[in-house]
Amino acid sequence: MRAAGTFAVTSFVPAELAVEPGVSTGLPVGVATMEKRFEGEVAGRSATVFTSAFDQASGVGTYVAMESFEGTLGGREGSFNFVHSASTSGSDRADEFFAVVPGSGTGGLAGISGGGGISVDADGTHRIWFEYRLG
């Protein structure tokens, strides 16, 4: 099955994180929590732990995000976790990864598995889609 929608970040809160032992690299590592709102065949909200190695000035870096989604997917209500990551050289998305976390589904989304993707339109609209199975 496939479900698609759009989303907007409604909250982005950087978090303090002191990793031991400290290692100096060419890009600073950061952690934040996020909340997103979804519309379309994917409707609801998510709570996200967002990590990145990113340079704000050049727009170069990589992120890894773990999301806990609750809402409806293709008309079925429930919750589940998914993980995604991508790299950018400033104006692109590369090295993308996207997966539903096995065993994380509840309610009408119990038994969900699969993947999906995220894209950003030229006008800044964020799109998400899931290609998934239930059961």
N, C-alpha and C positions, 0 to 999 in steps of 0.2 A: 504494500500500500504506500501511497505517497500523500503527504500533507504539506502545504506551503503557507507562509504568512510573512508579515513584516514585523519588525520590532524596533523599540526605542529604549535607550538606556535612560532610566528615570533617577538613578542614584549611582554615583561613583565615589567611593570613600577610600582614599589611600590609607594603608595600614603600616605601622612601624614594624619592622622585622629585622632582627639582628641575627644573622646566620653565623654560627661558629663551626669551624674556624672561618674567619673572613678571608675571602679570596678577591684580589683586585683584577678586574677585567676591563675591556675596552668599552663596555656598555653597563650602565647601572641596572641592577635588578630591583624590581619593585613588586609589591603585593597590594591588592585593593579588593574591596567587596563591591559588588554591583547589584542593582535590581533592574530588571528589564520587564517591559510590558509587550505582549504579543497580540497581533490581530490577524484575522483570516482563518484558514483551516487549522492553524496553530494559534490558539487563543488562551491567554492566561498571563502568568508572571513567573519569573525565575529569580532565585538568589544565587549569586555567582561568586566564587573565589577566583580571582584573576591574578596571574603572575606574568611578569614580562621582563625581558632584557631589551631595553628600548632607549633610543636617543631622540628626545623631543625635537631637537634642532634639525636633524637630517631626516627624521621619520623612518629610520632603519631599526629593525629589531624583530623579535619573536615573542609571541604570547602563548600561554597555555591557560585554559579556563575549564573549571568544573562547575556545571550548572545543575541546580535542583529546580525542576519545572513542575508547576501545578496548573491545571486547566484542562482544556480539551484539545485533542489531536484527532483530526478527521471525525469529529463529533463524539468521540469517546472521552469521558472525564476520568481524570486520575492524576498521578504524579510519577516522575521518574527522573533519573540523573542522566546527563550526557556530558561528554568531554569534547573539546575542540582546541585546535591550535593552528597557527599559521605564521609565516614569516613575511616581511615586507622589505623592499629596498627603497621605500618612500612613496610609491604610487601603485603598487601591485599587491597581490596575495599569492604566495607560493608555499610549497611544502605543507599543504593543508591536510589536517587529520580531523575526523569527526566520527564519534561513535556513541551509541546508547550504551549505558553501563548495564551489563547483564544482571538480572535479578533485582533491579531497582524499581520496577513498575508496580503501581498500586491501583486499586479500583478497576475501572474499565481499561486501564493500560497495563494491568498485570501481565507478565510474560513478554513485554515488549523487548525487541532486539532490532538491530539494524544500524543505519548510519544516516548521513545527510550532508548538509553543507550550508555555508553562509556566503553571501555576496553583498557588495555595496555598489549601488547604482551611482552614476555620475552626479546625480543631484543629492547624494548622501543617504538615500533610502536604504535601510538595512533589510535584507531578505534572508529568510531561513527556510529550509525544507528538510523533511525527514522522509527517508525511504525505509520502511519498517515492517515488521511482522509481529503478530500477537499470538501467544500460545505456546 
